[in-house]
């Protein structure tokens, strides 16, 4: 059974930083794809970043400010968020999919990030 557990959200002032973590069990991040999505109030869930063996991708809105990474020994993924803006306020979700799959079948419970102006 695959489980993803996020942590690290909170309240931060604009310009500040946060690091989100996603601890996984039942799936090995180093050989599959892990991603971060977010959903702001009244908006659809949107892609933030993803990482696998071959590529690292970012949404244009976070490029240069956010960094996705993983610790293979801990089977944990991270999202380092710098220069945060109020428009980054959202619930952030960790997602995972098996190598070669075309959709994310596994999602964490989400962690709230609030950026005050």
MOPAC internal coordinates of N, CA, C and O (Angstrom, degrees):
PM7 1SCF
backbone

  N    0.0000 0     0.00 0     0.00 0    0    0    0
  C    1.4531 1     0.00 0     0.00 0    1    0    0
  C    1.5345 1   108.80 1     0.00 0    2    1    0
  O    1.2310 1   121.19 1   -50.67 1    3    2    1
  N    1.3207 1   115.32 1   129.33 1    3    2    1
  C    1.4573 1   119.94 1  -178.89 1    5    3    2
  C    1.5237 1   109.92 1   -88.42 1    6    5    3
  O    1.2310 1   121.52 1   -47.42 1    7    6    5
  N    1.3212 1   114.70 1   132.58 1    7    6    5
  C    1.4659 1   120.07 1   175.07 1    9    7    6
  C    1.5165 1   109.63 1  -132.72 1   10    9    7
  O    1.2310 1   121.13 1   -42.20 1   11   10    9
  N    1.3258 1   115.44 1   137.80 1   11   10    9
  C    1.4594 1   122.38 1   175.86 1   13   11   10
  C    1.5176 1   107.88 1  -124.68 1   14   13   11
  O    1.2310 1   120.56 1   -51.35 1   15   14   13
  N    1.3110 1   116.54 1   128.65 1   15   14   13
  C    1.4594 1   120.69 1  -177.72 1   17   15   14
  C    1.5165 1   109.01 1  -126.38 1   18   17   15
  O    1.2310 1   121.00 1   -64.56 1   19   18   17
  N    1.3590 1   115.70 1   115.44 1   19   18   17
  C    1.4587 1   120.44 1   179.94 1   21   19   18
  C    1.5218 1   110.40 1   -90.59 1   22   21   19
  O    1.2310 1   121.81 1   -24.48 1   23   22   21
  N    1.3218 1   114.15 1   155.52 1   23   22   21
  C    1.4565 1   120.91 1   172.80 1   25   23   22
  C    1.5192 1   108.22 1  -155.79 1   26   25   23
  O    1.2310 1   121.10 1   -13.27 1   27   26   25
  N    1.3384 1   115.50 1   166.73 1   27   26   25
  C    1.4566 1   119.43 1   173.82 1   29   27   26
  C    1.5157 1   115.83 1   106.12 1   30   29   27
  O    1.2310 1   119.99 1   175.21 1   31   30   29
  N    1.3200 1   117.62 1    -4.79 1   31   30   29
  C    1.4543 1   118.92 1   177.98 1   33   31   30
  C    1.5148 1   111.45 1   -70.09 1   34   33   31
  O    1.2310 1   121.16 1    -7.49 1   35   34   33
  N    1.3447 1   115.39 1   172.51 1   35   34   33
  C    1.4462 1   119.69 1   178.45 1   37   35   34
  C    1.5056 1   111.94 1   164.47 1   38   37   35
  O    1.2310 1   121.58 1    13.97 1   39   38   37
  N    1.3245 1   114.58 1  -166.03 1   39   38   37
  C    1.4615 1   122.18 1   179.84 1   41   39   38
  C    1.5240 1   108.96 1  -105.18 1   42   41   39
  O    1.2310 1   120.80 1   -48.76 1   43   42   41
  N    1.3293 1   116.08 1   131.24 1   43   42   41
  C    1.4606 1   120.42 1  -178.96 1   45   43   42
  C    1.5244 1   108.38 1  -143.99 1   46   45   43
  O    1.2310 1   120.59 1   -28.40 1   47   46   45
  N    1.3048 1   116.48 1   151.60 1   47   46   45
  C    1.4641 1   120.32 1   176.98 1   49   47   46
  C    1.5242 1   110.50 1   -79.16 1   50   49   47
  O    1.2310 1   121.14 1   -24.81 1   51   50   49
  N    1.3031 1   115.42 1   155.19 1   51   50   49
  C    1.4571 1   120.15 1   176.83 1   53   51   50
  C    1.5276 1   109.99 1   -55.16 1   54   53   51
  O    1.2310 1   121.37 1   -42.61 1   55   54   53
  N    1.3215 1   114.99 1   137.39 1   55   54   53
  C    1.4584 1   120.83 1  -176.44 1   57   55   54
  C    1.5162 1   113.70 1    92.68 1   58   57   55
  O    1.2310 1   120.84 1   168.66 1   59   58   57
  N    1.3155 1   116.00 1   -11.34 1   59   58   57
  C    1.4556 1   120.39 1  -178.56 1   61   59   58
  C    1.5216 1   112.94 1   -83.71 1   62   61   59
  O    1.2310 1   121.54 1     6.11 1   63   62   61
  N    1.3379 1   114.66 1  -173.89 1   63   62   61
  C    1.4653 1   121.56 1  -176.35 1   65   63   62
  C    1.5183 1   111.15 1  -133.11 1   66   65   63
  O    1.2310 1   121.39 1   -27.81 1   67   66   65
  N    1.3149 1   114.94 1   152.19 1   67   66   65
  C    1.4548 1   122.94 1   172.05 1   69   67   66
  C    1.5200 1   108.05 1  -144.41 1   70   69   67
  O    1.2310 1   120.83 1   -26.63 1   71   70   69
  N    1.3307 1   116.03 1   153.37 1   71   70   69
  C    1.4544 1   120.03 1   172.49 1   73   71   70
  C    1.5154 1   109.14 1  -124.27 1   74   73   71
  O    1.2310 1   121.24 1   -58.10 1   75   74   73
  N    1.3122 1   115.23 1   121.90 1   75   74   73
  C    1.4573 1   120.85 1   176.66 1   77   75   74
  C    1.5254 1   109.48 1   -93.94 1   78   77   75
  O    1.2310 1   121.33 1   -32.88 1   79   78   77
  N    1.3231 1   115.06 1   147.12 1   79   78   77
  C    1.4613 1   121.08 1   176.97 1   81   79   78
  C    1.5210 1   109.87 1  -122.62 1   82   81   79
  O    1.2310 1   120.82 1   -28.86 1   83   82   81
  N    1.3172 1   116.03 1   151.14 1   83   82   81
  C    1.4602 1   122.32 1   177.35 1   85   83   82
  C    1.5201 1   107.74 1  -137.45 1   86   85   83
  O    1.2310 1   120.74 1   -75.23 1   87   86   85
  N    1.3277 1   116.19 1   104.77 1   87   86   85
  C    1.4525 1   121.28 1   179.11 1   89   87   86
  C    1.5219 1   109.48 1   -90.24 1   90   89   87
  O    1.2310 1   120.68 1   -51.03 1   91   90   89
  N    1.3349 1   116.31 1   128.97 1   91   90   89
  C    1.4504 1   121.13 1  -174.88 1   93   91   90
  C    1.5172 1   112.14 1  -113.21 1   94   93   91
  O    1.2310 1   121.35 1   -32.84 1   95   94   93
  N    1.3188 1   115.03 1   147.16 1   95   94   93
  C    1.4626 1   122.13 1   169.41 1   97   95   94
  C    1.5197 1   107.35 1  -139.09 1   98   97   95
  O    1.2310 1   121.25 1   -34.81 1   99   98   97
  N    1.3305 1   115.22 1   145.19 1   99   98   97
  C    1.4580 1   119.76 1   179.83 1  101   99   98
  C    1.5155 1   114.65 1    87.04 1  102  101   99
  O    1.2310 1   119.82 1   174.45 1  103  102  101
  N    1.3237 1   117.94 1    -5.55 1  103  102  101
  C    1.4560 1   122.74 1   177.02 1  105  103  102
  C    1.5242 1   107.40 1  -149.23 1  106  105  103
  O    1.2310 1   120.73 1   -40.00 1  107  106  105
  N    1.3151 1   116.20 1   140.00 1  107  106  105
  C    1.4613 1   121.66 1  -177.92 1  109  107  106
  C    1.5225 1   109.30 1   -97.47 1  110  109  107
  O    1.2310 1   120.57 1   -66.49 1  111  110  109
  N    1.3242 1   116.51 1   113.51 1  111  110  109
  C    1.4573 1   120.23 1  -177.01 1  113  111  110
  C    1.5248 1   112.43 1   -61.38 1  114  113  111
  O    1.2310 1   120.13 1   144.76 1  115  114  113
  N    1.3186 1   117.36 1   -35.24 1  115  114  113
  C    1.4649 1   119.85 1  -173.16 1  117  115  114
  C    1.5208 1   112.40 1   -65.03 1  118  117  115
  O    1.2310 1   119.21 1   157.88 1  119  118  117
  N    1.3267 1   119.11 1   -22.12 1  119  118  117
  C    1.4565 1   120.92 1  -178.45 1  121  119  118
  C    1.5266 1   112.72 1  -116.58 1  122  121  119
  O    1.2310 1   120.66 1  -169.25 1  123  122  121
  N    1.3207 1   116.34 1    10.75 1  123  122  121
  C    1.4572 1   120.96 1   178.28 1  125  123  122
  C    1.5255 1   109.11 1  -136.50 1  126  125  123
  O    1.2310 1   120.26 1     9.24 1  127  126  125
  N    1.3188 1   117.11 1  -170.76 1  127  126  125
  C    1.4591 1   121.22 1  -177.32 1  129  127  126
  C    1.5160 1   110.46 1  -108.05 1  130  129  127
  O    1.2310 1   121.56 1   -45.61 1  131  130  129
  N    1.3036 1   114.62 1   134.39 1  131  130  129
  C    1.4488 1   122.11 1   177.22 1  133  131  130
  C    1.5255 1   108.03 1  -123.36 1  134  133  131
  O    1.2310 1   120.30 1   -37.16 1  135  134  133
  N    1.3035 1   117.04 1   142.84 1  135  134  133
  C    1.4590 1   120.71 1  -177.65 1  137  135  134
  C    1.5113 1   111.16 1  -143.55 1  138  137  135
  O    1.2310 1   121.76 1   -16.17 1  139  138  137
  N    1.3276 1   114.24 1   163.83 1  139  138  137
  C    1.4590 1   122.19 1   171.36 1  141  139  138
  C    1.5319 1   108.36 1  -119.54 1  142  141  139
  O    1.2310 1   121.22 1   -44.04 1  143  142  141
  N    1.3141 1   115.27 1   135.96 1  143  142  141
  C    1.4521 1   123.28 1   173.47 1  145  143  142
  C    1.5245 1   107.34 1  -125.42 1  146  145  143
  O    1.2310 1   120.97 1   -13.83 1  147  146  145
  N    1.3121 1   115.76 1   166.17 1  147  146  145
  C    1.4626 1   119.63 1   175.94 1  149  147  146
  C    1.5249 1   109.94 1  -145.00 1  150  149  147
  O    1.2310 1   121.77 1   -24.89 1  151  150  149
  N    1.3235 1   114.21 1   155.11 1  151  150  149
  C    1.4580 1   120.14 1   178.04 1  153  151  150
  C    1.5159 1   109.10 1  -138.19 1  154  153  151
  O    1.2310 1   121.26 1   -63.89 1  155  154  153
  N    1.3130 1   115.19 1   116.11 1  155  154  153
  C    1.4618 1   121.67 1   176.57 1  157  155  154
  C    1.5286 1   109.67 1   -88.26 1  158  157  155
  O    1.2310 1   119.77 1   -21.91 1  159  158  157
  N    1.3175 1   118.04 1   158.09 1  159  158  157
  C    1.4705 1   120.95 1  -179.57 1  161  159  158
  C    1.5216 1   111.55 1   -55.87 1  162  161  159
  O    1.2310 1   120.78 1   -51.17 1  163  162  161
  N    1.3245 1   116.11 1   128.83 1  163  162  161
  C    1.4503 1   120.92 1   177.49 1  165  163  162
  C    1.5132 1   115.03 1    76.92 1  166  165  163
  O    1.2310 1   120.36 1  -174.35 1  167  166  165
  N    1.3369 1   116.92 1     5.65 1  167  166  165
  C    1.4679 1   119.87 1  -178.48 1  169  167  166
  C    1.5200 1   110.39 1  -122.16 1  170  169  167
  O    1.2310 1   121.39 1   -16.20 1  171  170  169
  N    1.3298 1   114.95 1   163.80 1  171  170  169
  C    1.4505 1   119.74 1   177.12 1  173  171  170
  C    1.5177 1   110.39 1   -78.03 1  174  173  171
  O    1.2310 1   121.34 1   -23.38 1  175  174  173
  N    1.3307 1   115.05 1   156.62 1  175  174  173
  C    1.4501 1   119.67 1   175.28 1  177  175  174
  C    1.5195 1   109.16 1   -63.52 1  178  177  175
  O    1.2310 1   120.30 1   -42.81 1  179  178  177
  N    1.3298 1   117.02 1   137.19 1  179  178  177
  C    1.4474 1   120.51 1  -178.65 1  181  179  178
  C    1.5240 1   111.88 1  -129.63 1  182  181  179
  O    1.2310 1   121.61 1   -28.16 1  183  182  181
  N    1.3114 1   114.53 1   151.84 1  183  182  181
  C    1.4546 1   122.45 1   179.28 1  185  183  182
  C    1.5210 1   110.20 1   -69.61 1  186  185  183
  O    1.2310 1   121.00 1   -39.88 1  187  186  185
  N    1.3276 1   115.69 1   140.12 1  187  186  185
  C    1.4655 1   121.38 1   176.09 1  189  187  186
  C    1.5300 1   110.71 1  -114.38 1  190  189  187
  O    1.2310 1   120.40 1   125.66 1  191  190  189
  N    1.3401 1   116.84 1   -54.34 1  191  190  189
  C    1.4552 1   120.31 1  -176.78 1  193  191  190
  C    1.5186 1   109.34 1  -163.83 1  194  193  191
  O    1.2310 1   120.77 1   -21.60 1  195  194  193
  N    1.3444 1   116.14 1   158.40 1  195  194  193
  C    1.4477 1   120.23 1   174.97 1  197  195  194
  C    1.5169 1   108.87 1  -146.79 1  198  197  195
  O    1.2310 1   121.78 1   -20.95 1  199  198  197
  N    1.3380 1   114.20 1   159.05 1  199  198  197
  C    1.4521 1   120.60 1   179.70 1  201  199  198
  C    1.5189 1   108.86 1  -146.83 1  202  201  199
  O    1.2310 1   121.02 1   -41.31 1  203  202  201
  N    1.3331 1   115.65 1   138.69 1  203  202  201
  C    1.4558 1   121.20 1   167.98 1  205  203  202
  C    1.5106 1   107.23 1  -149.40 1  206  205  203
  O    1.2310 1   120.34 1    14.27 1  207  206  205
  N    1.3099 1   116.95 1  -165.73 1  207  206  205
  C    1.4598 1   120.58 1  -175.10 1  209  207  206
  C    1.5296 1   111.68 1   -62.81 1  210  209  207
  O    1.2310 1   120.26 1   151.10 1  211  210  209
  N    1.3210 1   117.11 1   -28.90 1  211  210  209
  C    1.4575 1   120.53 1  -169.69 1  213  211  210
  C    1.5289 1   114.52 1  -105.77 1  214  213  211
  O    1.2310 1   120.12 1   147.98 1  215  214  213
  N    1.3070 1   117.38 1   -32.02 1  215  214  213
  C    1.4587 1   118.71 1  -172.11 1  217  215  214
  C    1.5250 1   111.33 1  -140.20 1  218  217  215
  O    1.2310 1   122.60 1   -23.49 1  219  218  217
  N    1.3383 1   112.62 1   156.51 1  219  218  217
  C    1.4579 1   122.23 1   168.26 1  221  219  218
  C    1.5178 1   105.89 1  -130.54 1  222  221  219
  O    1.2310 1   120.30 1   -55.67 1  223  222  221
  N    1.3189 1   117.04 1   124.33 1  223  222  221
  C    1.4607 1   121.38 1  -177.65 1  225  223  222
  C    1.5140 1   110.82 1  -125.40 1  226  225  223
  O    1.2310 1   121.22 1   -28.48 1  227  226  225
  N    1.3279 1   115.27 1   151.52 1  227  226  225
  C    1.4694 1   121.35 1   178.36 1  229  227  226
  C    1.5240 1   109.78 1  -135.16 1  230  229  227
  O    1.2310 1   121.47 1   -30.32 1  231  230  229
  N    1.3056 1   114.79 1   149.68 1  231  230  229
  C    1.4580 1   119.51 1   168.22 1  233  231  230
  C    1.5274 1   108.44 1   -68.45 1  234  233  231
  O    1.2310 1   120.69 1   -32.08 1  235  234  233
  N    1.3070 1   116.28 1   147.92 1  235  234  233
  C    1.4633 1   120.28 1  -179.01 1  237  235  234
  C    1.5248 1   111.82 1   -57.88 1  238  237  235
  O    1.2310 1   120.73 1   147.16 1  239  238  237
  N    1.3067 1   116.21 1   -32.84 1  239  238  237
  C    1.4646 1   120.70 1  -176.09 1  241  239  238
  C    1.5221 1   113.51 1   -68.35 1  242  241  239
  O    1.2310 1   120.07 1   161.78 1  243  242  241
  N    1.3324 1   117.48 1   -18.22 1  243  242  241
  C    1.4705 1   120.01 1  -177.80 1  245  243  242
  C    1.5255 1   112.61 1  -117.99 1  246  245  243
  O    1.2310 1   120.51 1   174.11 1  247  246  245
  N    1.3118 1   116.64 1    -5.89 1  247  246  245
  C    1.4681 1   120.40 1  -176.28 1  249  247  246
  C    1.5320 1   109.99 1   -59.47 1  250  249  247
  O    1.2310 1   121.14 1   -47.30 1  251  250  249
  N    1.3257 1   115.42 1   132.70 1  251  250  249
  C    1.4541 1   120.53 1  -179.21 1  253  251  250
  C    1.5198 1   114.15 1    88.34 1  254  253  251
  O    1.2310 1   120.53 1   167.02 1  255  254  253
  N    1.3311 1   116.60 1   -12.98 1  255  254  253
  C    1.4789 1   120.58 1   179.17 1  257  255  254
  C    1.5313 1   111.90 1  -115.16 1  258  257  255
  O    1.2310 1   120.08 1   145.68 1  259  258  257
  N    1.3085 1   117.45 1   -34.32 1  259  258  257
  C    1.4610 1   121.75 1  -178.17 1  261  259  258
  C    1.5275 1   109.57 1  -107.59 1  262  261  259
  O    1.2310 1   121.16 1   -31.06 1  263  262  261
  N    1.3377 1   115.39 1   148.94 1  263  262  261
  C    1.4580 1   121.16 1   176.37 1  265  263  262
  C    1.5223 1   109.44 1  -134.21 1  266  265  263
  O    1.2310 1   120.83 1   -54.82 1  267  266  265
  N    1.3280 1   116.02 1   125.18 1  267  266  265
  C    1.4597 1   121.00 1   176.11 1  269  267  266
  C    1.5187 1   108.65 1   -96.75 1  270  269  267
  O    1.2310 1   120.85 1   -38.77 1  271  270  269
  N    1.3198 1   115.98 1   141.23 1  271  270  269
  C    1.4565 1   120.16 1   179.58 1  273  271  270
  C    1.5255 1   108.72 1  -153.93 1  274  273  271
  O    1.2310 1   121.13 1    -4.11 1  275  274  273
  N    1.3073 1   115.45 1   175.89 1  275  274  273
  C    1.4614 1   119.90 1   176.19 1  277  275  274
  C    1.5175 1   109.66 1  -149.79 1  278  277  275
  O    1.2310 1   121.25 1   -26.99 1  279  278  277
  N    1.3134 1   115.21 1   153.01 1  279  278  277
  C    1.4533 1   123.68 1   174.46 1  281  279  278
  C    1.5250 1   105.77 1  -112.19 1  282  281  279
  O    1.2310 1   120.86 1   -75.81 1  283  282  281
  N    1.3097 1   115.96 1   104.19 1  283  282  281
  C    1.4659 1   119.78 1  -174.54 1  285  283  282
  C    1.5339 1   112.04 1   -64.00 1  286  285  283
  O    1.2310 1   120.44 1   144.50 1  287  286  285
  N    1.3097 1   116.77 1   -35.50 1  287  286  285
  C    1.4605 1   119.87 1  -179.58 1  289  287  286
  C    1.5317 1   111.49 1   -64.11 1  290  289  287
  O    1.2310 1   120.84 1   146.46 1  291  290  289
  N    1.3336 1   116.00 1   -33.54 1  291  290  289
  C    1.4612 1   120.52 1  -179.55 1  293  291  290
  C    1.5205 1   111.96 1   -96.21 1  294  293  291
  O    1.2310 1   120.50 1   173.95 1  295  294  293
  N    1.3358 1   116.64 1    -6.05 1  295  294  293
  C    1.4633 1   121.21 1  -175.36 1  297  295  294
  C    1.5254 1   110.78 1    50.95 1  298  297  295
  O    1.2310 1   121.69 1  -132.71 1  299  298  297
  N    1.3121 1   114.36 1    47.29 1  299  298  297
  C    1.4597 1   122.17 1  -176.03 1  301  299  298
  C    1.5185 1   109.77 1  -130.23 1  302  301  299
  O    1.2310 1   121.08 1   -43.03 1  303  302  301
  N    1.3255 1   115.55 1   136.97 1  303  302  301
  C    1.4489 1   120.85 1   175.85 1  305  303  302
  C    1.5121 1   110.69 1  -105.35 1  306  305  303
  O    1.2310 1   121.24 1   -21.76 1  307  306  305
  N    1.3367 1   115.24 1   158.24 1  307  306  305
  C    1.4522 1   120.33 1  -176.62 1  309  307  306
  C    1.5280 1   110.21 1  -135.95 1  310  309  307
  O    1.2310 1   121.52 1   -24.13 1  311  310  309
  N    1.3018 1   114.69 1   155.87 1  311  310  309
  C    1.4515 1   121.13 1   169.84 1  313  311  310
  C    1.5224 1   106.63 1  -134.48 1  314  313  311
  O    1.2310 1   120.77 1   -73.78 1  315  314  313
  N    1.3192 1   116.13 1   106.22 1  315  314  313
  C    1.4552 1   121.68 1   176.06 1  317  315  314
  C    1.5204 1   107.81 1   -86.28 1  318  317  315
  O    1.2310 1   120.50 1   -58.33 1  319  318  317
  N    1.3063 1   116.64 1   121.67 1  319  318  317
  C    1.4666 1   121.73 1  -176.43 1  321  319  318
  C    1.5177 1   109.05 1  -117.20 1  322  321  319
  O    1.2310 1   120.57 1   -64.06 1  323  322  321
  N    1.3158 1   116.52 1   115.94 1  323  322  321
  C    1.4573 1   122.93 1   179.52 1  325  323  322
  C    1.5257 1   109.75 1  -115.64 1  326  325  323
  O    1.2310 1   121.02 1   -15.96 1  327  326  325
  N    1.3045 1   115.65 1   164.04 1  327  326  325
  C    1.4699 1   121.90 1   178.39 1  329  327  326
  C    1.5292 1   110.86 1    48.96 1  330  329  327
  O    1.2310 1   121.13 1  -131.35 1  331  330  329
  N    1.2983 1   115.44 1    48.65 1  331  330  329
  C    1.4590 1   120.30 1  -175.50 1  333  331  330
  C    1.5249 1   111.51 1   -65.54 1  334  333  331
  O    1.2310 1   121.63 1   -34.08 1  335  334  333
  N    1.3264 1   114.49 1   145.92 1  335  334  333
  C    1.4590 1   122.41 1  -178.98 1  337  335  334
  C    1.5336 1   108.57 1  -120.96 1  338  337  335
  O    1.2310 1   119.95 1   -23.36 1  339  338  337
  N    1.3240 1   117.70 1   156.64 1  339  338  337
  C    1.4733 1   119.21 1   177.75 1  341  339  338
  C    1.5292 1   112.46 1   -55.75 1  342  341  339
  O    1.2310 1   120.08 1   148.12 1  343  342  341
  N    1.3171 1   117.44 1   -31.88 1  343  342  341
  C    1.4670 1   119.76 1  -179.85 1  345  343  342
  C    1.5292 1   112.78 1   -72.66 1  346  345  343
  O    1.2310 1   119.89 1   174.23 1  347  346  345
  N    1.3177 1   117.82 1    -5.77 1  347  346  345
  C    1.4694 1   121.21 1   173.22 1  349  347  346
  C    1.5274 1   111.32 1   -82.45 1  350  349  347
  O    1.2310 1   120.11 1   173.19 1  351  350  349
  N    1.3155 1   117.40 1    -6.81 1  351  350  349
  C    1.4572 1   120.61 1   179.54 1  353  351  350
  C    1.5190 1   110.54 1   -61.41 1  354  353  351
  O    1.2310 1   120.83 1   -54.52 1  355  354  353
  N    1.3340 1   116.02 1   125.48 1  355  354  353
  C    1.4637 1   121.76 1  -176.36 1  357  355  354
  C    1.5211 1   109.28 1  -178.40 1  358  357  355
  O    1.2310 1   121.57 1    -9.61 1  359  358  357
  N    1.3151 1   114.61 1   170.39 1  359  358  357
  C    1.4607 1   120.01 1   166.01 1  361  359  358
  C    1.5277 1   106.67 1   -89.11 1  362  361  359
  O    1.2310 1   120.69 1   -52.80 1  363  362  361
  N    1.3139 1   116.28 1   127.20 1  363  362  361
  C    1.4565 1   122.02 1  -177.84 1  365  363  362
  C    1.5267 1   109.22 1  -102.31 1  366  365  363
  O    1.2310 1   121.69 1   -47.56 1  367  366  365
  N    1.3363 1   114.37 1   132.44 1  367  366  365
  C    1.4552 1   121.38 1  -177.67 1  369  367  366
  C    1.5185 1   110.77 1  -119.03 1  370  369  367
  O    1.2310 1   121.22 1   -42.15 1  371  370  369
  N    1.3128 1   115.26 1   137.85 1  371  370  369
  C    1.4548 1   122.40 1   170.80 1  373  371  370
  C    1.5260 1   107.39 1   -90.38 1  374  373  371
  O    1.2310 1   120.20 1   -39.50 1  375  374  373
  N    1.3249 1   117.22 1   140.50 1  375  374  373
  C    1.4593 1   121.92 1   179.18 1  377  375  374
  C    1.5198 1   109.43 1  -136.77 1  378  377  375
  O    1.2310 1   120.98 1   -26.01 1  379  378  377
  N    1.3243 1   115.72 1   153.99 1  379  378  377
  C    1.4615 1   120.43 1   178.77 1  381  379  378
  C    1.5216 1   110.36 1  -143.24 1  382  381  379
  O    1.2310 1   121.29 1   -31.01 1  383  382  381
  N    1.3165 1   115.13 1   148.99 1  383  382  381
  C    1.4641 1   120.00 1   175.22 1  385  383  382
  C    1.5236 1   108.35 1  -142.96 1  386  385  383
  O    1.2310 1   121.56 1   -27.71 1  387  386  385
  N    1.3343 1   114.63 1   152.29 1  387  386  385
  C    1.4426 1   120.01 1   178.32 1  389  387  386
  C    1.5265 1   109.91 1   -69.27 1  390  389  387
  O    1.2310 1   120.37 1   -29.83 1  391  390  389
  N    1.3293 1   116.91 1   150.17 1  391  390  389
  C    1.4557 1   122.22 1   176.96 1  393  391  390
  C    1.5236 1   110.11 1   -54.83 1  394  393  391
  O    1.2310 1   120.37 1   -51.52 1  395  394  393
  N    1.3302 1   116.90 1   128.48 1  395  394  393
  C    1.4542 1   121.52 1  -179.55 1  397  395  394
  C    1.5176 1   114.39 1    89.91 1  398  397  395
  O    1.2310 1   119.78 1   167.15 1  399  398  397
  N    1.3194 1   118.02 1   -12.85 1  399  398  397
  C    1.4655 1   120.46 1   179.12 1  401  399  398
  C    1.5280 1   109.29 1   -76.00 1  402  401  399
  O    1.2310 1   120.63 1   -24.62 1  403  402  401
  N    1.3279 1   116.41 1   155.38 1  403  402  401
  C    1.4604 1   119.39 1  -177.13 1  405  403  402
  C    1.5229 1   113.08 1  -106.86 1  406  405  403
  O    1.2310 1   120.16 1  -172.45 1  407  406  405
  N    1.3086 1   117.30 1     7.55 1  407  406  405
  C    1.4571 1   118.83 1   176.49 1  409  407  406
  C    1.5207 1   108.89 1  -149.46 1  410  409  407
  O    1.2310 1   121.85 1   -19.47 1  411  410  409
  N    1.3287 1   114.06 1   160.53 1  411  410  409
  C    1.4541 1   120.34 1   178.51 1  413  411  410
  C    1.5319 1   108.57 1   -89.27 1  414  413  411
  O    1.2310 1   121.00 1   -65.24 1  415  414  413
  N    1.3073 1   115.70 1   114.76 1  415  414  413
  C    1.4602 1   120.93 1  -178.58 1  417  415  414
  C    1.5238 1   113.12 1   -93.18 1  418  417  415
  O    1.2310 1   120.47 1   165.63 1  419  418  417
  N    1.3273 1   116.71 1   -14.37 1  419  418  417
  C    1.4443 1   120.19 1  -173.59 1  421  419  418
  C    1.5283 1   110.04 1  -124.68 1  422  421  419
  O    1.2310 1   121.75 1   -47.49 1  423  422  421
  N    1.3355 1   114.26 1   132.51 1  423  422  421
  C    1.4570 1   120.94 1  -176.84 1  425  423  422
  C    1.5172 1   110.25 1  -135.76 1  426  425  423
  O    1.2310 1   121.05 1   -34.29 1  427  426  425
  N    1.3240 1   115.59 1   145.71 1  427  426  425
  C    1.4425 1   120.41 1   172.56 1  429  427  426
  C    1.5177 1   110.77 1   -81.41 1  430  429  427
  O    1.2310 1   121.31 1     1.41 1  431  430  429
  N    1.3197 1   115.11 1  -178.59 1  431  430  429
  C    1.4616 1   120.41 1  -176.55 1  433  431  430
  C    1.5264 1   112.79 1   -82.86 1  434  433  431
  O    1.2310 1   120.42 1   165.77 1  435  434  433
  N    1.3082 1   116.80 1   -14.23 1  435  434  433
  C    1.4526 1   121.47 1   179.54 1  437  435  434
  C    1.5127 1   112.91 1    94.76 1  438  437  435
  O    1.2310 1   121.05 1   -29.94 1  439  438  437
  N    1.3184 1   115.59 1   150.06 1  439  438  437
  C    1.4606 1   121.70 1   176.41 1  441  439  438
  C    1.5288 1   108.07 1  -136.80 1  442  441  439
  O    1.2310 1   120.85 1   -45.35 1  443  442  441
  N    1.3206 1   115.99 1   134.65 1  443  442  441
  C    1.4623 1   121.16 1  -174.86 1  445  443  442
  C    1.5239 1   110.72 1   -81.15 1  446  445  443
  O    1.2310 1   121.42 1   -48.00 1  447  446  445
  N    1.3168 1   114.89 1   132.00 1  447  446  445
  C    1.4617 1   122.21 1   171.92 1  449  447  446
  C    1.5242 1   107.53 1  -120.25 1  450  449  447
  O    1.2310 1   120.76 1   -56.49 1  451  450  449
  N    1.3195 1   116.15 1   123.51 1  451  450  449
  C    1.4537 1   121.34 1   179.21 1  453  451  450
  C    1.5196 1   109.15 1  -123.65 1  454  453  451
  O    1.2310 1   120.86 1   -55.27 1  455  454  453
  N    1.3222 1   115.97 1   124.73 1  455  454  453
  C    1.4612 1   121.63 1  -179.66 1  457  455  454
  C    1.5200 1   108.48 1  -113.98 1  458  457  455
  O    1.2310 1   121.11 1   -62.07 1  459  458  457
  N    1.3173 1   115.48 1   117.93 1  459  458  457
  C    1.4590 1   120.11 1  -178.51 1  461  459  458
  C    1.5259 1   110.23 1   -92.75 1  462  461  459
  O    1.2310 1   121.61 1   -30.29 1  463  462  461
  N    1.3219 1   114.52 1   149.71 1  463  462  461
  C    1.4753 1   118.97 1  -177.96 1  465  463  462
  C    1.5102 1   111.53 1   -91.74 1  466  465  463
  O    1.2310 1   120.10 1   180.00 1  467  466  465

